[in-house]
Structure formats: C-alpha cells, structure tokens
C-alpha cells in the first residue's frame, strides 16, 4: 500500500553506504540505552517540528484532514519534544552526557508522505522501546521507558486509524533489537555531532520491499525483498530464509534469489507493520545471525 512502500524506499542504500557501523561494547549500560532512546526521540521530535513548519493546517485540510486531526498531530509533536527533555534530564542526573540531535533527511514532500513516514516512525518507536525493555537494569528507568512506550503506541494507533489502517492489527507488538532499530533509523540520519558518544549499535545491510502493482500485501502473496547496492550470497550456497519477527518467536520462510534480491511468500499470522530479516539460520534470530534487514512490510489482514 502507499504509505509503507513509499516511506520504506527511504531506507534503500547499499551495503557499503550504510550508516557508520560501530563495534558493540562488551556490556550495554542503562545510560547507553537512554542515549539510544534519546537518539530516536531526537529523530521523531525533529521530524514533527519540520513537518509542522512545512505544512500548515490548510495543507492538512487540502489533504482531507480536519482541524481536530491537525491539533492532535501538534500534540504528538509536543509529546516527542517532552520525551527529549525527559531523557536529557535523566541522563544528566545520572552523570552521563546526553547525545544531541543529528541532521536528518526524511524525504517528505507533502502531507500524505509526512503522515506515511510518521506512521512508520511511531511503529518503529513502539518496537524499539519494547525490545530495549529486557536490557534495562534500573526499575525506575524501566518504568519511565514503559510510560513512553504506551504513549508511542497511542500515537501509532491514532495515525494508523486516520490513514484507514487497522489501529491495532495484531494482539502483540513485535520487539526489535537495538541493532535492528538503528538499521531502520539510520536511513534517515545524514550526520551526527562529533561530540556525541558512539552508540553500542551497528547497522545491518539494507533490505527493502520492492514496488508492487497490488494495492496491499496479504498472507500467501509472493513479494520481493531488494538488497539495494549489494549482493547477498550465503556460504556454500546455503538456504537463505526470511524471518518474520514476532514476540512469540520468528516465522521462517525460504527466500529464493532473484535479480536484485529475494522472492518469498508472506506467511500467515502477521498483520500491520511487520518486520522481516534475512538469515541463513532458521533456529532463531539474533544480531549475530542477521544478514540483512529489517525490511518493513505493511500486511493487510
């Protein structure tokens, strides 16, 4: 459909052109996770501020959105700004240096593309906080992160509903690892201040859903995932799998090589904003076994 496929195209860069890869540290601290969260909140805060500066209420009205919706998007922007302030204060109180905002390129040209990207960012934000929760040691920080997670989830549902998408398409949200989230977020980041402490993350090679003629993707459909700018080939011609991420465990389907990427069939049991990675291991998904991705696929029930 429009908003997922159009906005996901922003992530299509080659293997060597990916965002800077930073070697993972031996241990991830709560301060690391807070700065990781702050990096995402800076991105969202800047995204909404730029969008609302570029598109007026009249522009939203021309796109079919009323004054109430415009006011609520302004409230979302305020929420993201508050999240930045909260995490910045928490890091300073803990004696850690908070990261500053980076420079971004969102590729937004009008209200529809702005809302399309907003929907993706909010969905990724939910999965980011959900995935990071297991690594937070402090109960205080865990509660704080959980309180942000629930608000991000409300943002996501509200925007999805107004884009005529199911506001809560599945009974569980999918958690993403720090590396998986950074791999998606890095598609929007052009540069960061040199004073920012390096994050304990790395970016995987990019993976993108190929443009489709069908208006929606459903279970049983055959799709192509592109590996833009690089060729992924397993050692000894091992089978490559597409792993669809879920809190209950990944679902693996064979990924067959085609020109520019891999062809696969959408499995049952997934709906809404769905994440898929490529791997040669079908026993489980980890940062060590992920070869590329995640790609985002919007799946209709």
ABEGO torsion letter per residue (X at the ends): XAAAAAAAAAABBBAAABBBBBBBBABBBAAAAAAAAAAAAAAAAAAAAAAAAABBAAAAAAAGBBAAAAAAAAAAAAAAAAAAAAAAAAAAAAGBBBBBBBBBBAGBABAAAAAAAAAAAAAAAAAAAAAAAAABABAAAAAAAAAAAAAAAAAAAAAAAAAGBBABABABBBBBBAAAAAAAAAAABABBBAABBBBBBBBBBBBBBBBBABABBBBGBBBBBBBBGBBBBBBGGBBBBBBBBBAAEBBBBBBBBBBGEBBBBBBBGBBEBBBBBBBABAAEBBAAABABOBBBBBBBX
